[in-house]
Amino acid sequence: METLIKRLERSTFIQAALYVVIGLLIILYPRIFFDAIVYLVAAYFAIIGLVAIIQGLRHKRDGLPAGFFYGNHLFIDRFNRLFLR
């Protein structure tokens, strides 16, 4: 039980140290972190768009479902924001 507590204390200390280092880096270089977050969110939406397109094509019965058009919109919009800046 004591070894478990010591491991938890050590991992908490390491986690706190990482938070301090990351916080200092964000203070010193905020633009890099802002750009990284924007790219991650845009990539996430592009992936969601591709999934919606694929699902829309798989479930096509009486014309194309709304998910297909929503997926196209998300993918095209995020692609433009990522690569055509």
PDB file of N, CA, C and O in Angstrom:
ATOM      1  N   MET A   1       0.823  -1.190   0.000  1.00  0.00           N
ATOM      2  CA  MET A   1       0.000   0.000   0.000  1.00  0.00           C
ATOM      3  C   MET A   1       0.869   1.257   0.000  1.00  0.00           C
ATOM      4  O   MET A   1       0.556   2.241  -0.670  1.00  0.00           O
ATOM      5  N   GLU A   2       1.955   1.211   0.754  1.00  0.00           N
ATOM      6  CA  GLU A   2       2.848   2.367   0.803  1.00  0.00           C
ATOM      7  C   GLU A   2       3.523   2.609  -0.541  1.00  0.00           C
ATOM      8  O   GLU A   2       3.749   3.759  -0.918  1.00  0.00           O
ATOM      9  N   THR A   3       3.847   1.546  -1.268  1.00  0.00           N
ATOM     10  CA  THR A   3       4.467   1.728  -2.582  1.00  0.00           C
ATOM     11  C   THR A   3       3.478   2.366  -3.558  1.00  0.00           C
ATOM     12  O   THR A   3       3.869   3.166  -4.408  1.00  0.00           O
ATOM     13  N   LEU A   4       2.212   2.015  -3.437  1.00  0.00           N
ATOM     14  CA  LEU A   4       1.197   2.618  -4.287  1.00  0.00           C
ATOM     15  C   LEU A   4       1.086   4.117  -4.006  1.00  0.00           C
ATOM     16  O   LEU A   4       0.998   4.918  -4.936  1.00  0.00           O
ATOM     17  N   ILE A   5       1.092   4.489  -2.757  1.00  0.00           N
ATOM     18  CA  ILE A   5       0.999   5.896  -2.381  1.00  0.00           C
ATOM     19  C   ILE A   5       2.240   6.653  -2.873  1.00  0.00           C
ATOM     20  O   ILE A   5       2.128   7.774  -3.368  1.00  0.00           O
ATOM     21  N   LYS A   6       3.406   6.045  -2.738  1.00  0.00           N
ATOM     22  CA  LYS A   6       4.633   6.699  -3.206  1.00  0.00           C
ATOM     23  C   LYS A   6       4.622   6.872  -4.726  1.00  0.00           C
ATOM     24  O   LYS A   6       5.068   7.896  -5.242  1.00  0.00           O
ATOM     25  N   ARG A   7       4.110   5.865  -5.437  1.00  0.00           N
ATOM     26  CA  ARG A   7       4.014   5.994  -6.899  1.00  0.00           C
ATOM     27  C   ARG A   7       3.038   7.096  -7.290  1.00  0.00           C
ATOM     28  O   ARG A   7       3.292   7.858  -8.223  1.00  0.00           O
ATOM     29  N   LEU A   8       1.925   7.177  -6.574  1.00  0.00           N
ATOM     30  CA  LEU A   8       0.963   8.237  -6.863  1.00  0.00           C
ATOM     31  C   LEU A   8       1.550   9.612  -6.569  1.00  0.00           C
ATOM     32  O   LEU A   8       1.331  10.553  -7.332  1.00  0.00           O
ATOM     33  N   GLU A   9       2.289   9.738  -5.478  1.00  0.00           N
ATOM     34  CA  GLU A   9       2.927  11.011  -5.148  1.00  0.00           C
ATOM     35  C   GLU A   9       3.938  11.398  -6.222  1.00  0.00           C
ATOM     36  O   GLU A   9       4.012  12.558  -6.629  1.00  0.00           O
ATOM     37  N   ARG A  10       4.709  10.424  -6.674  1.00  0.00           N
ATOM     38  CA  ARG A  10       5.720  10.686  -7.691  1.00  0.00           C
ATOM     39  C   ARG A  10       5.059  11.092  -9.008  1.00  0.00           C
ATOM     40  O   ARG A  10       5.503  12.040  -9.656  1.00  0.00           O
ATOM     41  N   SER A  11       4.005  10.385  -9.408  1.00  0.00           N
ATOM     42  CA  SER A  11       3.342  10.733 -10.667  1.00  0.00           C
ATOM     43  C   SER A  11       2.655  12.095 -10.560  1.00  0.00           C
ATOM     44  O   SER A  11       2.601  12.834 -11.544  1.00  0.00           O
ATOM     45  N   THR A  12       2.132  12.435  -9.388  1.00  0.00           N
ATOM     46  CA  THR A  12       1.529  13.756  -9.193  1.00  0.00           C
ATOM     47  C   THR A  12       2.582  14.839  -9.283  1.00  0.00           C
ATOM     48  O   THR A  12       2.330  15.897  -9.860  1.00  0.00           O
ATOM     49  N   PHE A  13       3.753  14.599  -8.727  1.00  0.00           N
ATOM     50  CA  PHE A  13       4.848  15.566  -8.807  1.00  0.00           C
ATOM     51  C   PHE A  13       5.297  15.759 -10.252  1.00  0.00           C
ATOM     52  O   PHE A  13       5.518  16.887 -10.692  1.00  0.00           O
ATOM     53  N   ILE A  14       5.432  14.657 -10.988  1.00  0.00           N
ATOM     54  CA  ILE A  14       5.840  14.742 -12.397  1.00  0.00           C
ATOM     55  C   ILE A  14       4.783  15.486 -13.197  1.00  0.00           C
ATOM     56  O   ILE A  14       5.117  16.310 -14.048  1.00  0.00           O
ATOM     57  N   GLN A  15       3.511  15.206 -12.934  1.00  0.00           N
ATOM     58  CA  GLN A  15       2.430  15.889 -13.633  1.00  0.00           C
ATOM     59  C   GLN A  15       2.447  17.392 -13.336  1.00  0.00           C
ATOM     60  O   GLN A  15       2.265  18.204 -14.243  1.00  0.00           O
ATOM     61  N   ALA A  16       2.661  17.759 -12.088  1.00  0.00           N
ATOM     62  CA  ALA A  16       2.724  19.174 -11.713  1.00  0.00           C
ATOM     63  C   ALA A  16       3.910  19.862 -12.389  1.00  0.00           C
ATOM     64  O   ALA A  16       3.785  20.995 -12.853  1.00  0.00           O
ATOM     65  N   ALA A  17       5.050  19.190 -12.447  1.00  0.00           N
ATOM     66  CA  ALA A  17       6.220  19.759 -13.106  1.00  0.00           C
ATOM     67  C   ALA A  17       5.958  19.970 -14.601  1.00  0.00           C
ATOM     68  O   ALA A  17       6.364  20.987 -15.163  1.00  0.00           O
ATOM     69  N   LEU A  18       5.286  19.016 -15.243  1.00  0.00           N
ATOM     70  CA  LEU A  18       4.948  19.174 -16.653  1.00  0.00           C
ATOM     71  C   LEU A  18       3.994  20.349 -16.869  1.00  0.00           C
ATOM     72  O   LEU A  18       4.138  21.096 -17.837  1.00  0.00           O
ATOM     73  N   TYR A  19       3.030  20.514 -15.976  1.00  0.00           N
ATOM     74  CA  TYR A  19       2.112  21.647 -16.090  1.00  0.00           C
ATOM     75  C   TYR A  19       2.855  22.969 -15.971  1.00  0.00           C
ATOM     76  O   TYR A  19       2.551  23.917 -16.695  1.00  0.00           O
ATOM     77  N   VAL A  20       3.813  23.041 -15.076  1.00  0.00           N
ATOM     78  CA  VAL A  20       4.590  24.269 -14.920  1.00  0.00           C
ATOM     79  C   VAL A  20       5.398  24.553 -16.177  1.00  0.00           C
ATOM     80  O   VAL A  20       5.432  25.688 -16.652  1.00  0.00           O
ATOM     81  N   VAL A  21       6.044  23.534 -16.715  1.00  0.00           N
ATOM     82  CA  VAL A  21       6.858  23.716 -17.921  1.00  0.00           C
ATOM     83  C   VAL A  21       5.979  24.125 -19.102  1.00  0.00           C
ATOM     84  O   VAL A  21       6.320  25.052 -19.837  1.00  0.00           O
ATOM     85  N   ILE A  22       4.861  23.444 -19.284  1.00  0.00           N
ATOM     86  CA  ILE A  22       3.961  23.781 -20.390  1.00  0.00           C
ATOM     87  C   ILE A  22       3.390  25.183 -20.199  1.00  0.00           C
ATOM     88  O   ILE A  22       3.267  25.935 -21.165  1.00  0.00           O
ATOM     89  N   GLY A  23       3.042  25.540 -18.971  1.00  0.00           N
ATOM     90  CA  GLY A  23       2.537  26.882 -18.694  1.00  0.00           C
ATOM     91  C   GLY A  23       3.559  27.954 -19.023  1.00  0.00           C
ATOM     92  O   GLY A  23       3.217  28.986 -19.599  1.00  0.00           O
ATOM     93  N   LEU A  24       4.811  27.717 -18.660  1.00  0.00           N
ATOM     94  CA  LEU A  24       5.872  28.681 -18.988  1.00  0.00           C
ATOM     95  C   LEU A  24       6.082  28.796 -20.491  1.00  0.00           C
ATOM     96  O   LEU A  24       6.293  29.891 -21.012  1.00  0.00           O
ATOM     97  N   LEU A  25       6.025  27.664 -21.189  1.00  0.00           N
ATOM     98  CA  LEU A  25       6.176  27.701 -22.648  1.00  0.00           C
ATOM     99  C   LEU A  25       5.026  28.459 -23.300  1.00  0.00           C
ATOM    100  O   LEU A  25       5.233  29.186 -24.271  1.00  0.00           O
ATOM    101  N   ILE A  26       3.821  28.293 -22.772  1.00  0.00           N
ATOM    102  CA  ILE A  26       2.674  29.026 -23.317  1.00  0.00           C
ATOM    103  C   ILE A  26       2.839  30.522 -23.070  1.00  0.00           C
ATOM    104  O   ILE A  26       2.494  31.333 -23.929  1.00  0.00           O
ATOM    105  N   ILE A  27       3.357  30.888 -21.915  1.00  0.00           N
ATOM    106  CA  ILE A  27       3.584  32.307 -21.623  1.00  0.00           C
ATOM    107  C   ILE A  27       4.662  32.882 -22.542  1.00  0.00           C
ATOM    108  O   ILE A  27       4.534  34.007 -23.025  1.00  0.00           O
ATOM    109  N   LEU A  28       5.719  32.113 -22.781  1.00  0.00           N
ATOM    110  CA  LEU A  28       6.818  32.606 -23.599  1.00  0.00           C
ATOM    111  C   LEU A  28       6.513  32.582 -25.096  1.00  0.00           C
ATOM    112  O   LEU A  28       6.931  33.482 -25.824  1.00  0.00           O
ATOM    113  N   TYR A  29       5.784  31.556 -25.566  1.00  0.00           N
ATOM    114  CA  TYR A  29       5.505  31.376 -26.993  1.00  0.00           C
ATOM    115  C   TYR A  29       4.013  31.115 -27.220  1.00  0.00           C
ATOM    116  O   TYR A  29       3.642  30.021 -27.647  1.00  0.00           O
ATOM    117  N   PRO A  30       3.166  32.084 -26.945  1.00  0.00           N
ATOM    118  CA  PRO A  30       1.715  31.824 -27.049  1.00  0.00           C
ATOM    119  C   PRO A  30       1.239  31.564 -28.478  1.00  0.00           C
ATOM    120  O   PRO A  30       0.300  30.794 -28.677  1.00  0.00           O
ATOM    121  N   ARG A  31       1.857  32.179 -29.460  1.00  0.00           N
ATOM    122  CA  ARG A  31       1.405  32.031 -30.845  1.00  0.00           C
ATOM    123  C   ARG A  31       1.542  30.589 -31.327  1.00  0.00           C
ATOM    124  O   ARG A  31       0.661  30.081 -32.021  1.00  0.00           O
ATOM    125  N   ILE A  32       2.628  29.934 -30.969  1.00  0.00           N
ATOM    126  CA  ILE A  32       2.852  28.545 -31.382  1.00  0.00           C
ATOM    127  C   ILE A  32       1.759  27.641 -30.821  1.00  0.00           C
ATOM    128  O   ILE A  32       1.220  26.795 -31.535  1.00  0.00           O
ATOM    129  N   PHE A  33       1.434  27.820 -29.543  1.00  0.00           N
ATOM    130  CA  PHE A  33       0.425  26.968 -28.925  1.00  0.00           C
ATOM    131  C   PHE A  33      -0.965  27.285 -29.459  1.00  0.00           C
ATOM    132  O   PHE A  33      -1.777  26.376 -29.635  1.00  0.00           O
ATOM    133  N   PHE A  34      -1.252  28.556 -29.720  1.00  0.00           N
ATOM    134  CA  PHE A  34      -2.540  28.922 -30.295  1.00  0.00           C
ATOM    135  C   PHE A  34      -2.692  28.295 -31.678  1.00  0.00           C
ATOM    136  O   PHE A  34      -3.737  27.727 -31.994  1.00  0.00           O
ATOM    137  N   ASP A  35      -1.659  28.397 -32.492  1.00  0.00           N
ATOM    138  CA  ASP A  35      -1.708  27.801 -33.826  1.00  0.00           C
ATOM    139  C   ASP A  35      -1.900  26.288 -33.748  1.00  0.00           C
ATOM    140  O   ASP A  35      -2.680  25.719 -34.512  1.00  0.00           O
ATOM    141  N   ALA A  36      -1.195  25.644 -32.836  1.00  0.00           N
ATOM    142  CA  ALA A  36      -1.308  24.191 -32.690  1.00  0.00           C
ATOM    143  C   ALA A  36      -2.733  23.799 -32.304  1.00  0.00           C
ATOM    144  O   ALA A  36      -3.275  22.829 -32.834  1.00  0.00           O
ATOM    145  N   ILE A  37      -3.332  24.539 -31.396  1.00  0.00           N
ATOM    146  CA  ILE A  37      -4.697  24.228 -30.975  1.00  0.00           C
ATOM    147  C   ILE A  37      -5.668  24.433 -32.130  1.00  0.00           C
ATOM    148  O   ILE A  37      -6.570  23.621 -32.333  1.00  0.00           O
ATOM    149  N   VAL A  38      -5.491  25.502 -32.882  1.00  0.00           N
ATOM    150  CA  VAL A  38      -6.365  25.755 -34.038  1.00  0.00           C
ATOM    151  C   VAL A  38      -6.223  24.634 -35.060  1.00  0.00           C
ATOM    152  O   VAL A  38      -7.228  24.163 -35.594  1.00  0.00           O
ATOM    153  N   TYR A  39      -5.005  24.199 -35.341  1.00  0.00           N
ATOM    154  CA  TYR A  39      -4.802  23.119 -36.301  1.00  0.00           C
ATOM    155  C   TYR A  39      -5.412  21.810 -35.805  1.00  0.00           C
ATOM    156  O   TYR A  39      -5.991  21.062 -36.593  1.00  0.00           O
ATOM    157  N   LEU A  40      -5.289  21.527 -34.518  1.00  0.00           N
ATOM    158  CA  LEU A  40      -5.883  20.300 -33.978  1.00  0.00           C
ATOM    159  C   LEU A  40      -7.398  20.317 -34.093  1.00  0.00           C
ATOM    160  O   LEU A  40      -8.003  19.315 -34.474  1.00  0.00           O
ATOM    161  N   VAL A  41      -8.015  21.448 -33.765  1.00  0.00           N
ATOM    162  CA  VAL A  41      -9.474  21.545 -33.863  1.00  0.00           C
ATOM    163  C   VAL A  41      -9.919  21.444 -35.322  1.00  0.00           C
ATOM    164  O   VAL A  41     -10.897  20.761 -35.623  1.00  0.00           O
ATOM    165  N   ALA A  42      -9.212  22.115 -36.224  1.00  0.00           N
ATOM    166  CA  ALA A  42      -9.562  22.056 -37.648  1.00  0.00           C
ATOM    167  C   ALA A  42      -9.402  20.636 -38.190  1.00  0.00           C
ATOM    168  O   ALA A  42     -10.241  20.174 -38.964  1.00  0.00           O
ATOM    169  N   ALA A  43      -8.351  19.952 -37.798  1.00  0.00           N
ATOM    170  CA  ALA A  43      -8.149  18.568 -38.234  1.00  0.00           C
ATOM    171  C   ALA A  43      -9.251  17.668 -37.685  1.00  0.00           C
ATOM    172  O   ALA A  43      -9.724  16.767 -38.378  1.00  0.00           O
ATOM    173  N   TYR A  44      -9.656  17.907 -36.454  1.00  0.00           N
ATOM    174  CA  TYR A  44     -10.744  17.129 -35.847  1.00  0.00           C
ATOM    175  C   TYR A  44     -12.030  17.294 -36.655  1.00  0.00           C
ATOM    176  O   TYR A  44     -12.703  16.310 -36.962  1.00  0.00           O
ATOM    177  N   PHE A  45     -12.368  18.530 -36.998  1.00  0.00           N
ATOM    178  CA  PHE A  45     -13.576  18.761 -37.775  1.00  0.00           C
ATOM    179  C   PHE A  45     -13.465  18.190 -39.180  1.00  0.00           C
ATOM    180  O   PHE A  45     -14.458  17.717 -39.733  1.00  0.00           O
ATOM    181  N   ALA A  46     -12.275  18.227 -39.766  1.00  0.00           N
ATOM    182  CA  ALA A  46     -12.089  17.628 -41.091  1.00  0.00           C
ATOM    183  C   ALA A  46     -12.310  16.126 -41.024  1.00  0.00           C
ATOM    184  O   ALA A  46     -12.915  15.553 -41.930  1.00  0.00           O
ATOM    185  N   ILE A  47     -11.837  15.486 -39.981  1.00  0.00           N
ATOM    186  CA  ILE A  47     -12.036  14.043 -39.814  1.00  0.00           C
ATOM    187  C   ILE A  47     -13.510  13.736 -39.610  1.00  0.00           C
ATOM    188  O   ILE A  47     -14.026  12.774 -40.180  1.00  0.00           O
ATOM    189  N   ILE A  48     -14.199  14.546 -38.799  1.00  0.00           N
ATOM    190  CA  ILE A  48     -15.635  14.354 -38.599  1.00  0.00           C
ATOM    191  C   ILE A  48     -16.366  14.505 -39.940  1.00  0.00           C
ATOM    192  O   ILE A  48     -17.292  13.752 -40.241  1.00  0.00           O
ATOM    193  N   GLY A  49     -15.937  15.483 -40.734  1.00  0.00           N
ATOM    194  CA  GLY A  49     -16.543  15.673 -42.052  1.00  0.00           C
ATOM    195  C   GLY A  49     -16.354  14.470 -42.952  1.00  0.00           C
ATOM    196  O   GLY A  49     -17.291  14.052 -43.633  1.00  0.00           O
ATOM    197  N   LEU A  50     -15.151  13.906 -42.964  1.00  0.00           N
ATOM    198  CA  LEU A  50     -14.906  12.718 -43.788  1.00  0.00           C
ATOM    199  C   LEU A  50     -15.745  11.535 -43.330  1.00  0.00           C
ATOM    200  O   LEU A  50     -16.277  10.790 -44.153  1.00  0.00           O
ATOM    201  N   VAL A  51     -15.865  11.361 -42.026  1.00  0.00           N
ATOM    202  CA  VAL A  51     -16.683  10.273 -41.490  1.00  0.00           C
ATOM    203  C   VAL A  51     -18.141  10.467 -41.895  1.00  0.00           C
ATOM    204  O   VAL A  51     -18.808   9.506 -42.279  1.00  0.00           O
ATOM    205  N   ALA A  52     -18.644  11.702 -41.814  1.00  0.00           N
ATOM    206  CA  ALA A  52     -20.024  11.966 -42.200  1.00  0.00           C
ATOM    207  C   ALA A  52     -20.242  11.710 -43.689  1.00  0.00           C
ATOM    208  O   ALA A  52     -21.295  11.207 -44.081  1.00  0.00           O
ATOM    209  N   ILE A  53     -19.263  12.047 -44.517  1.00  0.00           N
ATOM    210  CA  ILE A  53     -19.374  11.781 -45.950  1.00  0.00           C
ATOM    211  C   ILE A  53     -19.440  10.283 -46.203  1.00  0.00           C
ATOM    212  O   ILE A  53     -20.287   9.812 -46.963  1.00  0.00           O
ATOM    213  N   ILE A  54     -18.548   9.538 -45.569  1.00  0.00           N
ATOM    214  CA  ILE A  54     -18.517   8.079 -45.754  1.00  0.00           C
ATOM    215  C   ILE A  54     -19.812   7.448 -45.277  1.00  0.00           C
ATOM    216  O   ILE A  54     -20.366   6.584 -45.956  1.00  0.00           O
ATOM    217  N   GLN A  55     -20.308   7.874 -44.102  1.00  0.00           N
ATOM    218  CA  GLN A  55     -21.570   7.335 -43.597  1.00  0.00           C
ATOM    219  C   GLN A  55     -22.724   7.698 -44.510  1.00  0.00           C
ATOM    220  O   GLN A  55     -23.625   6.889 -44.731  1.00  0.00           O
ATOM    221  N   GLY A  56     -22.702   8.909 -45.040  1.00  0.00           N
ATOM    222  CA  GLY A  56     -23.768   9.319 -45.949  1.00  0.00           C
ATOM    223  C   GLY A  56     -23.784   8.487 -47.218  1.00  0.00           C
ATOM    224  O   GLY A  56     -24.850   8.133 -47.720  1.00  0.00           O
ATOM    225  N   LEU A  57     -22.602   8.174 -47.737  1.00  0.00           N
ATOM    226  CA  LEU A  57     -22.541   7.357 -48.944  1.00  0.00           C
ATOM    227  C   LEU A  57     -22.944   5.914 -48.667  1.00  0.00           C
ATOM    228  O   LEU A  57     -23.525   5.261 -49.533  1.00  0.00           O
ATOM    229  N   ARG A  58     -22.650   5.417 -47.498  1.00  0.00           N
ATOM    230  CA  ARG A  58     -23.015   4.033 -47.155  1.00  0.00           C
ATOM    231  C   ARG A  58     -24.509   3.877 -46.966  1.00  0.00           C
ATOM    232  O   ARG A  58     -25.075   2.838 -47.306  1.00  0.00           O
ATOM    233  N   HIS A  59     -25.148   4.895 -46.429  1.00  0.00           N
ATOM    234  CA  HIS A  59     -26.570   4.789 -46.099  1.00  0.00           C
ATOM    235  C   HIS A  59     -27.451   5.479 -47.136  1.00  0.00           C
ATOM    236  O   HIS A  59     -28.583   5.860 -46.838  1.00  0.00           O
ATOM    237  N   LYS A  60     -26.943   5.637 -48.327  1.00  0.00           N
ATOM    238  CA  LYS A  60     -27.692   6.293 -49.394  1.00  0.00           C
ATOM    239  C   LYS A  60     -28.836   5.380 -49.834  1.00  0.00           C
ATOM    240  O   LYS A  60     -28.611   4.241 -50.243  1.00  0.00           O
ATOM    241  N   ARG A  61     -30.058   5.891 -49.745  1.00  0.00           N
ATOM    242  CA  ARG A  61     -31.225   5.119 -50.190  1.00  0.00           C
ATOM    243  C   ARG A  61     -32.020   5.941 -51.198  1.00  0.00           C
ATOM    244  O   ARG A  61     -31.940   5.711 -52.405  1.00  0.00           O
ATOM    245  N   ASP A  62     -32.776   6.887 -50.694  1.00  0.00           N
ATOM    246  CA  ASP A  62     -33.590   7.755 -51.551  1.00  0.00           C
ATOM    247  C   ASP A  62     -32.904   9.099 -51.674  1.00  0.00           C
ATOM    248  O   ASP A  62     -33.352  10.079 -51.079  1.00  0.00           O
ATOM    249  N   GLY A  63     -31.852   9.160 -52.419  1.00  0.00           N
ATOM    250  CA  GLY A  63     -31.091  10.395 -52.531  1.00  0.00           C
ATOM    251  C   GLY A  63     -30.045  10.449 -51.433  1.00  0.00           C
ATOM    252  O   GLY A  63     -29.907   9.519 -50.639  1.00  0.00           O
ATOM    253  N   LEU A  64     -29.328  11.523 -51.402  1.00  0.00           N
ATOM    254  CA  LEU A  64     -28.269  11.670 -50.415  1.00  0.00           C
ATOM    255  C   LEU A  64     -28.835  12.240 -49.118  1.00  0.00           C
ATOM    256  O   LEU A  64     -29.604  13.200 -49.157  1.00  0.00           O
ATOM    257  N   PRO A  65     -28.470  11.669 -47.969  1.00  0.00           N
ATOM    258  CA  PRO A  65     -28.974  12.166 -46.689  1.00  0.00           C
ATOM    259  C   PRO A  65     -28.314  13.488 -46.295  1.00  0.00           C
ATOM    260  O   PRO A  65     -27.306  13.895 -46.873  1.00  0.00           O
ATOM    261  N   ALA A  66     -28.901  14.139 -45.309  1.00  0.00           N
ATOM    262  CA  ALA A  66     -28.382  15.428 -44.853  1.00  0.00           C
ATOM    263  C   ALA A  66     -26.961  15.312 -44.313  1.00  0.00           C
ATOM    264  O   ALA A  66     -26.174  16.251 -44.439  1.00  0.00           O
ATOM    265  N   GLY A  67     -26.628  14.184 -43.718  1.00  0.00           N
ATOM    266  CA  GLY A  67     -25.282  13.982 -43.183  1.00  0.00           C
ATOM    267  C   GLY A  67     -24.206  14.084 -44.247  1.00  0.00           C
ATOM    268  O   GLY A  67     -23.084  14.509 -43.971  1.00  0.00           O
ATOM    269  N   PHE A  68     -24.553  13.694 -45.458  1.00  0.00           N
ATOM    270  CA  PHE A  68     -23.591  13.786 -46.552  1.00  0.00           C
ATOM    271  C   PHE A  68     -23.237  15.238 -46.830  1.00  0.00           C
ATOM    272  O   PHE A  68     -22.064  15.582 -46.972  1.00  0.00           O
ATOM    273  N   PHE A  69     -24.248  16.081 -46.906  1.00  0.00           N
ATOM    274  CA  PHE A  69     -24.007  17.487 -47.201  1.00  0.00           C
ATOM    275  C   PHE A  69     -23.320  18.186 -46.031  1.00  0.00           C
ATOM    276  O   PHE A  69     -22.456  19.040 -46.230  1.00  0.00           O
ATOM    277  N   TYR A  70     -23.707  17.821 -44.818  1.00  0.00           N
ATOM    278  CA  TYR A  70     -23.053  18.377 -43.629  1.00  0.00           C
ATOM    279  C   TYR A  70     -21.585  17.969 -43.597  1.00  0.00           C
ATOM    280  O   TYR A  70     -20.722  18.789 -43.284  1.00  0.00           O
ATOM    281  N   GLY A  71     -21.300  16.728 -43.912  1.00  0.00           N
ATOM    282  CA  GLY A  71     -19.924  16.248 -43.942  1.00  0.00           C
ATOM    283  C   GLY A  71     -19.106  16.953 -44.999  1.00  0.00           C
ATOM    284  O   GLY A  71     -17.954  17.319 -44.764  1.00  0.00           O
ATOM    285  N   ASN A  72     -19.706  17.146 -46.178  1.00  0.00           N
ATOM    286  CA  ASN A  72     -19.012  17.888 -47.234  1.00  0.00           C
ATOM    287  C   ASN A  72     -18.693  19.301 -46.787  1.00  0.00           C
ATOM    288  O   ASN A  72     -17.587  19.796 -47.004  1.00  0.00           O
ATOM    289  N   HIS A  73     -19.657  19.941 -46.167  1.00  0.00           N
ATOM    290  CA  HIS A  73     -19.451  21.307 -45.689  1.00  0.00           C
ATOM    291  C   HIS A  73     -18.306  21.362 -44.682  1.00  0.00           C
ATOM    292  O   HIS A  73     -17.412  22.200 -44.801  1.00  0.00           O
ATOM    293  N   LEU A  74     -18.333  20.467 -43.685  1.00  0.00           N
ATOM    294  CA  LEU A  74     -17.278  20.468 -42.670  1.00  0.00           C
ATOM    295  C   LEU A  74     -15.915  20.202 -43.288  1.00  0.00           C
ATOM    296  O   LEU A  74     -14.943  20.890 -42.976  1.00  0.00           O
ATOM    297  N   PHE A  75     -15.842  19.212 -44.157  1.00  0.00           N
ATOM    298  CA  PHE A  75     -14.549  18.855 -44.727  1.00  0.00           C
ATOM    299  C   PHE A  75     -13.999  19.988 -45.590  1.00  0.00           C
ATOM    300  O   PHE A  75     -12.834  20.359 -45.449  1.00  0.00           O
ATOM    301  N   ILE A  76     -14.813  20.534 -46.470  1.00  0.00           N
ATOM    302  CA  ILE A  76     -14.336  21.593 -47.356  1.00  0.00           C
ATOM    303  C   ILE A  76     -13.942  22.827 -46.565  1.00  0.00           C
ATOM    304  O   ILE A  76     -12.908  23.439 -46.833  1.00  0.00           O
ATOM    305  N   ASP A  77     -14.769  23.195 -45.584  1.00  0.00           N
ATOM    306  CA  ASP A  77     -14.474  24.370 -44.778  1.00  0.00           C
ATOM    307  C   ASP A  77     -13.165  24.196 -44.008  1.00  0.00           C
ATOM    308  O   ASP A  77     -12.331  25.101 -44.005  1.00  0.00           O
ATOM    309  N   ARG A  78     -12.977  23.075 -43.373  1.00  0.00           N
ATOM    310  CA  ARG A  78     -11.767  22.866 -42.569  1.00  0.00           C
ATOM    311  C   ARG A  78     -10.547  22.686 -43.456  1.00  0.00           C
ATOM    312  O   ARG A  78      -9.454  23.125 -43.100  1.00  0.00           O
ATOM    313  N   PHE A  79     -10.719  22.051 -44.598  1.00  0.00           N
ATOM    314  CA  PHE A  79      -9.598  21.921 -45.525  1.00  0.00           C
ATOM    315  C   PHE A  79      -9.121  23.302 -45.958  1.00  0.00           C
ATOM    316  O   PHE A  79      -7.921  23.573 -46.002  1.00  0.00           O
ATOM    317  N   ASN A  80     -10.076  24.171 -46.276  1.00  0.00           N
ATOM    318  CA  ASN A  80      -9.708  25.537 -46.668  1.00  0.00           C
ATOM    319  C   ASN A  80      -8.996  26.257 -45.540  1.00  0.00           C
ATOM    320  O   ASN A  80      -8.018  26.964 -45.782  1.00  0.00           O
ATOM    321  N   ARG A  81      -9.463  26.096 -44.318  1.00  0.00           N
ATOM    322  CA  ARG A  81      -8.843  26.799 -43.191  1.00  0.00           C
ATOM    323  C   ARG A  81      -7.456  26.234 -42.870  1.00  0.00           C
ATOM    324  O   ARG A  81      -6.571  26.967 -42.429  1.00  0.00           O
ATOM    325  N   LEU A  82      -7.272  24.945 -43.090  1.00  0.00           N
ATOM    326  CA  LEU A  82      -5.970  24.341 -42.784  1.00  0.00           C
ATOM    327  C   LEU A  82      -4.922  24.653 -43.848  1.00  0.00           C
ATOM    328  O   LEU A  82      -3.800  25.039 -43.521  1.00  0.00           O
ATOM    329  N   PHE A  83      -5.280  24.489 -45.108  1.00  0.00           N
ATOM    330  CA  PHE A  83      -4.262  24.502 -46.146  1.00  0.00           C
ATOM    331  C   PHE A  83      -4.292  25.718 -47.066  1.00  0.00           C
ATOM    332  O   PHE A  83      -3.315  25.983 -47.767  1.00  0.00           O
ATOM    333  N   LEU A  84      -5.376  26.445 -47.075  1.00  0.00           N
ATOM    334  CA  LEU A  84      -5.466  27.578 -47.992  1.00  0.00           C
ATOM    335  C   LEU A  84      -5.480  28.904 -47.258  1.00  0.00           C
ATOM    336  O   LEU A  84      -6.138  29.853 -47.685  1.00  0.00           O
ATOM    337  N   ARG A  85      -4.763  28.968 -46.168  1.00  0.00           N
ATOM    338  CA  ARG A  85      -4.697  30.166 -45.335  1.00  0.00           C
ATOM    339  C   ARG A  85      -4.067  31.301 -46.039  1.00  0.00           C
ATOM    340  O   ARG A  85      -3.937  32.385 -45.469  1.00  0.00           O
TER     341      ARG A  85
END
